[in-house]
Amino acid sequence: MLGATPRLVALGTLLWQDHLLLAPSTIPGDPPGWRCPGGSIELGERAEDAVTRVFIEEMGRRVEVLEALPVVEDIRSHGGETGHELSFPFVVQWRDGYEPFDLAPIECFESTGERFQARWVPLADLHSGGLTIHPAGLTAALFDWLNRRATPAEEVPPRRRTPIRRPLADGETRRGAQRVVALGHLLWRDHLLLHPVVEAGTPIAWRSLGGGVGFGERAADAVHREFVEETARAVEVVESKGAAENIFERDDAIGHEAVFEYLVRWAPGHEPESLDDLECVESGGGRFAARWMPLEEVLSGRNVIYPDGFVDRLRGWLSEGADA
């Protein structure tokens, strides 16, 4: 499905009295299974705001976010057609005063008005592995979080309460688009490979090489493809660093990106001979030069480097490497 964009979804894993709240999965073509409550992320909406909004819309109850779980890529067949979702799962808890009275099923409503029941499933049943939970990998991430929470030294401080996004007024529309991006952060000889982002009327900014993730394409595969297309050199993924949200406004339109970040290295035999600029070619034929920026300059904060918060994350990754 050329040109299609993976769907962005926010999920709320709600634990209460040693049970997890689950709803039946109703995706056509899927085998019978379960999912956590959640729904699509709207254009320009933060994922954690989307999950709190959906709980209100579907069951009339408020939750607050405790912590984000790792983003899950979900590519699978639905009745002969490929489905591609990018799920942002969060551990949530009831807001004070919104807890139900008991573990009875909760009546919910889809945005279409269709009814469904969310049920409380004992954690012991999840441990047994007898239930099919969509997307794959979510249950393992949840139990990993539970194991970390069992260690007092790793208790997570309470998060701020996220605001509910303002609904659109009658006739109001939002301009813009969502897309999924994969970036490869290439550190070599104490330098980081970056290319300039030049826009009229704004200071020059920088970002790592990468590009859009195609429908049905794994983000890690997209990074490899983009490097080959742009530099004619191959890289290998060293480590996934999760996904960040990048939401901005330009020319009265909202840009909304889910950005997968990877640490990569040159594949054997593909290292350049020096730290000279690399001549690169965009998919549309445009040319640009990628520059090796000294790591000291990157960490200094003197330059604007996308996505937001990247320099702080890089500083943390480097610290983790030094401690290992």
One Martini backbone bead per residue (centre of mass of N, CA, C, O) as a GRO file, in nm:
protein
  324
    1MET     BB    1   0.075   0.051   0.031
    2LEU     BB    2   0.145   0.319  -0.117
    3GLY     BB    3   0.163   0.602   0.110
    4ALA     BB    4   0.096   0.486   0.359
    5THR     BB    5   0.024   0.516   0.710
    6PRO     BB    6   0.084   0.439   1.004
    7ARG     BB    7  -0.087   0.377   1.285
    8LEU     BB    8  -0.165   0.569   1.571
    9VAL     BB    9  -0.147   0.438   1.911
   10ALA     BB   10  -0.314   0.437   2.232
   11LEU     BB   11  -0.244   0.269   2.548
   12GLY     BB   12  -0.404   0.129   2.853
   13THR     BB   13  -0.256  -0.009   3.140
   14LEU     BB   14  -0.483  -0.141   3.386
   15LEU     BB   15  -0.422  -0.182   3.725
   16TRP     BB   16  -0.640  -0.383   3.955
   17GLN     BB   17  -0.643  -0.604   4.186
   18ASP     BB   18  -0.469  -0.807   4.006
   19HIS     BB   19  -0.573  -0.669   3.735
   20LEU     BB   20  -0.658  -0.646   3.383
   21LEU     BB   21  -0.776  -0.431   3.143
   22LEU     BB   22  -0.991  -0.569   2.883
   23ALA     BB   23  -1.059  -0.594   2.534
   24PRO     BB   24  -1.195  -0.691   2.261
   25SER     BB   25  -1.085  -0.789   1.956
   26THR     BB   26  -1.218  -0.633   1.631
   27ILE     BB   27  -1.032  -0.709   1.406
   28PRO     BB   28  -1.046  -0.795   1.101
   29GLY     BB   29  -0.898  -1.128   1.078
   30ASP     BB   30  -0.855  -1.179   1.361
   31PRO     BB   31  -0.798  -1.348   1.614
   32PRO     BB   32  -0.893  -1.413   1.904
   33GLY     BB   33  -0.879  -1.137   2.146
   34TRP     BB   34  -0.687  -0.881   2.317
   35ARG     BB   35  -0.704  -0.544   2.460
   36CYS     BB   36  -0.628  -0.241   2.540
   37PRO     BB   37  -0.731   0.045   2.602
   38GLY     BB   38  -0.795   0.258   2.310
   39GLY     BB   39  -0.652   0.466   2.035
   40SER     BB   40  -0.630   0.706   1.829
   41ILE     BB   41  -0.411   0.954   1.728
   42GLU     BB   42  -0.424   1.272   1.693
   43LEU     BB   43  -0.352   1.545   1.541
   44GLY     BB   44  -0.119   1.686   1.765
   45GLU     BB   45  -0.125   1.451   1.977
   46ARG     BB   46  -0.043   1.322   2.256
   47ALA     BB   47  -0.033   1.006   2.362
   48GLU     BB   48  -0.111   1.055   2.668
   49ASP     BB   49  -0.367   1.221   2.592
   50ALA     BB   50  -0.515   1.003   2.430
   51VAL     BB   51  -0.560   0.794   2.657
   52THR     BB   52  -0.733   0.977   2.842
   53ARG     BB   53  -0.953   1.040   2.635
   54VAL     BB   54  -1.055   0.748   2.572
   55PHE     BB   55  -1.159   0.677   2.853
   56ILE     BB   56  -1.379   0.890   2.850
   57GLU     BB   57  -1.527   0.811   2.585
   58GLU     BB   58  -1.575   0.493   2.649
   59MET     BB   59  -1.629   0.509   3.005
   60GLY     BB   60  -1.628   0.784   3.181
   61ARG     BB   61  -1.318   0.772   3.279
   62ARG     BB   62  -1.037   0.858   3.474
   63VAL     BB   63  -0.689   0.887   3.404
   64GLU     BB   64  -0.337   0.832   3.480
   65VAL     BB   65  -0.005   0.860   3.412
   66LEU     BB   66   0.293   0.681   3.499
   67GLU     BB   67   0.411   0.518   3.233
   68ALA     BB   68   0.612   0.431   2.971
   69LEU     BB   69   0.623   0.204   2.725
   70PRO     BB   70   0.731   0.041   2.478
   71VAL     BB   71   0.720   0.063   2.158
   72VAL     BB   72   0.499  -0.095   1.911
   73GLU     BB   73   0.526  -0.301   1.642
   74ASP     BB   74   0.241  -0.374   1.410
   75ILE     BB   75   0.248  -0.646   1.176
   76ARG     BB   76  -0.048  -0.766   1.008
   77SER     BB   77  -0.304  -0.971   0.910
   78HIS     BB   78  -0.632  -0.866   0.763
   79GLY     BB   79  -0.803  -1.046   0.566
   80GLY     BB   80  -0.541  -1.015   0.350
   81GLU     BB   81  -0.449  -0.752   0.493
   82THR     BB   82  -0.239  -0.504   0.586
   83GLY     BB   83  -0.133  -0.413   0.913
   84HIS     BB   84  -0.018  -0.085   1.060
   85GLU     BB   85   0.105  -0.033   1.389
   86LEU     BB   86   0.170   0.225   1.642
   87SER     BB   87   0.228   0.163   1.984
   88PHE     BB   88   0.144   0.357   2.284
   89PRO     BB   89   0.215   0.248   2.595
   90PHE     BB   90   0.050   0.278   2.922
   91VAL     BB   91   0.063   0.326   3.255
   92VAL     BB   92  -0.233   0.328   3.452
   93GLN     BB   93  -0.463   0.514   3.667
   94TRP     BB   94  -0.688   0.602   3.869
   95ARG     BB   95  -0.860   0.854   3.955
   96ASP     BB   96  -0.983   1.012   4.197
   97GLY     BB   97  -1.319   0.880   4.207
   98TYR     BB   98  -1.303   0.652   3.943
   99GLU     BB   99  -1.352   0.402   4.076
  100PRO     BB  100  -1.486   0.121   4.092
  101PHE     BB  101  -1.658  -0.105   4.297
  102ASP     BB  102  -1.564  -0.344   4.104
  103LEU     BB  103  -1.499  -0.638   3.877
  104ALA     BB  104  -1.692  -0.558   3.677
  105PRO     BB  105  -1.790  -0.501   3.390
  106ILE     BB  106  -1.738  -0.245   3.140
  107GLU     BB  107  -1.915  -0.015   2.980
  108CYS     BB  108  -1.872   0.061   2.631
  109PHE     BB  109  -1.785   0.309   2.366
  110GLU     BB  110  -1.767   0.374   2.060
  111SER     BB  111  -1.751   0.627   1.829
  112THR     BB  112  -1.999   0.478   1.671
  113GLY     BB  113  -2.177   0.348   1.937
  114GLU     BB  114  -2.064   0.090   2.002
  115ARG     BB  115  -2.067  -0.183   2.209
  116PHE     BB  116  -1.862  -0.283   2.499
  117GLN     BB  117  -1.658  -0.501   2.708
  118ALA     BB  118  -1.465  -0.460   2.988
  119ARG     BB  119  -1.226  -0.679   3.143
  120TRP     BB  120  -1.109  -0.860   3.421
  121VAL     BB  121  -0.779  -0.992   3.433
  122PRO     BB  122  -0.583  -1.201   3.571
  123LEU     BB  123  -0.247  -1.215   3.602
  124ALA     BB  124  -0.228  -1.526   3.603
  125ASP     BB  125  -0.344  -1.558   3.310
  126LEU     BB  126  -0.108  -1.412   3.172
  127HIS     BB  127   0.123  -1.600   3.267
  128SER     BB  128   0.016  -1.861   3.115
  129GLY     BB  129  -0.044  -1.778   2.795
  130GLY     BB  130  -0.367  -1.827   2.705
  131LEU     BB  131  -0.367  -1.538   2.585
  132THR     BB  132  -0.451  -1.306   2.332
  133ILE     BB  133  -0.240  -1.023   2.284
  134HIS     BB  134  -0.278  -0.696   2.166
  135PRO     BB  135   0.014  -0.655   2.098
  136ALA     BB  136   0.289  -0.802   2.055
  137GLY     BB  137   0.480  -0.759   2.368
  138LEU     BB  138   0.311  -0.620   2.592
  139THR     BB  139   0.320  -0.820   2.829
  140ALA     BB  140   0.629  -0.822   2.868
  141ALA     BB  141   0.650  -0.517   2.933
  142LEU     BB  142   0.468  -0.523   3.184
  143PHE     BB  143   0.635  -0.729   3.356
  144ASP     BB  144   0.890  -0.564   3.357
  145TRP     BB  145   0.768  -0.328   3.513
  146LEU     BB  146   0.685  -0.490   3.766
  147ASN     BB  147   0.973  -0.577   3.844
  148ARG     BB  148   1.080  -0.285   3.885
  149ARG     BB  149   0.864  -0.195   4.100
  150ALA     BB  150   0.967  -0.407   4.323
  151THR     BB  151   1.197  -0.195   4.340
  152PRO     BB  152   1.235   0.070   4.542
  153ALA     BB  153   1.471   0.224   4.386
  154GLU     BB  154   1.256   0.231   4.114
  155GLU     BB  155   1.068   0.434   4.177
  156VAL     BB  156   0.823   0.635   4.034
  157PRO     BB  157   0.740   0.936   3.999
  158PRO     BB  158   0.495   1.133   3.974
  159ARG     BB  159   0.302   1.250   3.734
  160ARG     BB  160   0.165   1.459   3.553
  161ARG     BB  161  -0.127   1.583   3.462
  162THR     BB  162  -0.296   1.545   3.177
  163PRO     BB  163  -0.441   1.704   2.937
  164ILE     BB  164  -0.725   1.759   2.765
  165ARG     BB  165  -0.802   1.789   2.456
  166ARG     BB  166  -0.925   2.012   2.257
  167PRO     BB  167  -1.197   2.035   2.094
  168LEU     BB  168  -1.354   2.079   1.813
  169ALA     BB  169  -1.515   2.295   1.647
  170ASP     BB  170  -1.746   2.383   1.447
  171GLY     BB  171  -1.573   2.351   1.137
  172GLU     BB  172  -1.310   2.263   1.249
  173THR     BB  173  -0.966   2.223   1.142
  174ARG     BB  174  -0.675   2.024   1.078
  175ARG     BB  175  -0.360   2.077   0.959
  176GLY     BB  176  -0.189   1.794   0.827
  177ALA     BB  177   0.041   1.523   0.939
  178GLN     BB  178   0.123   1.188   0.973
  179ARG     BB  179   0.437   1.020   1.071
  180VAL     BB  180   0.697   0.777   1.023
  181VAL     BB  181   1.028   0.772   1.168
  182ALA     BB  182   1.378   0.689   1.089
  183LEU     BB  183   1.683   0.705   1.282
  184GLY     BB  184   2.049   0.724   1.243
  185HIS     BB  185   2.298   0.719   1.487
  186LEU     BB  186   2.631   0.812   1.384
  187LEU     BB  187   2.920   0.705   1.545
  188TRP     BB  188   3.255   0.846   1.455
  189ARG     BB  189   3.532   0.948   1.578
  190ASP     BB  190   3.380   1.155   1.769
  191HIS     BB  191   3.129   1.167   1.568
  192LEU     BB  192   2.833   1.307   1.404
  193LEU     BB  193   2.595   1.238   1.166
  194LEU     BB  194   2.475   1.522   0.975
  195HIS     BB  195   2.202   1.718   0.850
  196PRO     BB  196   2.065   1.983   0.706
  197VAL     BB  197   1.795   2.211   0.805
  198VAL     BB  198   1.639   2.413   0.560
  199GLU     BB  199   1.463   2.721   0.633
  200ALA     BB  200   1.290   2.983   0.580
  201GLY     BB  201   1.358   3.209   0.847
  202THR     BB  202   1.557   2.995   0.979
  203PRO     BB  203   1.769   2.840   1.147
  204ILE     BB  204   1.992   2.613   1.138
  205ALA     BB  205   1.958   2.261   1.131
  206TRP     BB  206   1.967   1.917   1.269
  207ARG     BB  207   2.003   1.566   1.155
  208SER     BB  208   1.976   1.256   1.117
  209LEU     BB  209   1.966   0.997   0.928
  210GLY     BB  210   1.667   0.936   0.728
  211GLY     BB  211   1.307   0.838   0.734
  212GLY     BB  212   1.041   0.707   0.615
  213VAL     BB  213   0.801   0.469   0.695
  214GLY     BB  214   0.672   0.218   0.547
  215PHE     BB  215   0.420   0.031   0.472
  216GLY     BB  216   0.520  -0.267   0.635
  217GLU     BB  217   0.780  -0.141   0.766
  218ARG     BB  218   1.048  -0.162   0.942
  219ALA     BB  219   1.235   0.065   1.102
  220ALA     BB  220   1.514  -0.072   1.073
  221ASP     BB  221   1.488  -0.106   0.763
  222ALA     BB  222   1.463   0.196   0.697
  223VAL     BB  223   1.743   0.282   0.784
  224HIS     BB  224   1.902   0.110   0.589
  225ARG     BB  225   1.772   0.217   0.327
  226GLU     BB  226   1.840   0.521   0.358
  227PHE     BB  227   2.148   0.495   0.355
  228VAL     BB  228   2.173   0.365   0.079
  229GLU     BB  229   2.021   0.587  -0.083
  230GLU     BB  230   2.195   0.845   0.026
  231THR     BB  231   2.515   0.706   0.049
  232ALA     BB  232   2.586   0.407  -0.057
  233ARG     BB  233   2.576   0.295   0.245
  234ALA     BB  234   2.607   0.067   0.505
  235VAL     BB  235   2.431  -0.040   0.800
  236GLU     BB  236   2.413  -0.116   1.154
  237VAL     BB  237   2.232  -0.214   1.419
  238VAL     BB  238   2.293  -0.174   1.763
  239GLU     BB  239   2.039   0.008   1.886
  240SER     BB  240   1.745   0.062   2.038
  241LYS     BB  241   1.576   0.393   2.144
  242GLY     BB  242   1.306   0.410   2.047
  243ALA     BB  243   1.033   0.650   2.073
  244ALA     BB  244   0.950   0.973   1.956
  245GLU     BB  245   0.794   1.282   1.980
  246ASN     BB  246   0.705   1.514   1.700
  247ILE     BB  247   0.563   1.839   1.749
  248PHE     BB  248   0.459   2.085   1.506
  249GLU     BB  249   0.456   2.421   1.354
  250ARG     BB  250   0.383   2.503   0.999
  251ASP     BB  251   0.210   2.707   0.820
  252ASP     BB  252  -0.055   2.626   0.997
  253ALA     BB  253   0.068   2.336   1.033
  254ILE     BB  254   0.083   2.007   1.144
  255GLY     BB  255   0.348   1.825   1.279
  256HIS     BB  256   0.351   1.452   1.303
  257GLU     BB  257   0.587   1.249   1.479
  258ALA     BB  258   0.722   0.923   1.482
  259VAL     BB  259   1.048   0.851   1.631
  260PHE     BB  260   1.286   0.639   1.548
  261GLU     BB  261   1.578   0.526   1.736
  262TYR     BB  262   1.925   0.464   1.631
  263LEU     BB  263   2.212   0.288   1.674
  264VAL     BB  264   2.485   0.304   1.445
  265ARG     BB  265   2.696   0.137   1.196
  266TRP     BB  266   2.917   0.044   0.994
  267ALA     BB  267   2.957  -0.167   0.762
  268PRO     BB  268   3.162  -0.375   0.646
  269GLY     BB  269   3.337  -0.175   0.404
  270HIS     BB  270   3.168   0.130   0.451
  271GLU     BB  271   3.380   0.311   0.529
  272PRO     BB  272   3.518   0.591   0.517
  273GLU     BB  273   3.829   0.762   0.487
  274SER     BB  274   3.687   1.018   0.622
  275LEU     BB  275   3.554   1.341   0.761
  276ASP     BB  276   3.421   1.414   0.522
  277ASP     BB  277   3.182   1.505   0.349
  278LEU     BB  278   2.868   1.369   0.247
  279GLU     BB  279   2.727   1.281  -0.044
  280CYS     BB  280   2.376   1.318  -0.099
  281VAL     BB  281   2.055   1.154  -0.187
  282GLU     BB  282   1.747   1.200  -0.252
  283SER     BB  283   1.459   1.053  -0.365
  284GLY     BB  284   1.402   1.324  -0.555
  285GLY     BB  285   1.731   1.415  -0.625
  286GLY     BB  286   1.837   1.568  -0.411
  287ARG     BB  287   2.109   1.744  -0.261
  288PHE     BB  288   2.346   1.672   0.011
  289ALA     BB  289   2.545   1.745   0.305
  290ALA     BB  290   2.709   1.550   0.533
  291ARG     BB  291   2.814   1.602   0.868
  292TRP     BB  292   3.086   1.598   1.095
  293MET     BB  293   3.019   1.631   1.430
  294PRO     BB  294   3.148   1.702   1.706
  295LEU     BB  295   3.062   1.582   2.009
  296GLU     BB  296   3.117   1.837   2.170
  297GLU     BB  297   2.925   2.014   1.999
  298VAL     BB  298   2.665   1.858   2.038
  299LEU     BB  299   2.669   1.877   2.368
  300SER     BB  300   2.668   2.199   2.397
  301GLY     BB  301   2.393   2.329   2.249
  302ARG     BB  302   2.449   2.529   1.995
  303ASN     BB  303   2.263   2.340   1.837
  304VAL     BB  304   2.003   2.244   1.632
  305ILE     BB  305   1.852   1.923   1.717
  306TYR     BB  306   1.683   1.671   1.583
  307PRO     BB  307   1.483   1.590   1.795
  308ASP     BB  308   1.353   1.677   2.066
  309GLY     BB  309   1.593   1.589   2.316
  310PHE     BB  310   1.842   1.442   2.192
  311VAL     BB  311   2.091   1.543   2.351
  312ASP     BB  312   2.000   1.431   2.624
  313ARG     BB  313   1.983   1.137   2.535
  314LEU     BB  314   2.273   1.105   2.442
  315ARG     BB  315   2.403   1.162   2.713
  316GLY     BB  316   2.276   0.910   2.847
  317TRP     BB  317   2.392   0.692   2.660
  318LEU     BB  318   2.690   0.755   2.716
  319SER     BB  319   2.672   0.701   3.021
  320GLU     BB  320   2.590   0.405   3.000
  321GLY     BB  321   2.849   0.313   2.846
  322ALA     BB  322   3.052   0.402   3.072
  323ASP     BB  323   2.922   0.203   3.299
  324ALA     BB  324   2.964  -0.085   3.149
   0.00000   0.00000   0.00000
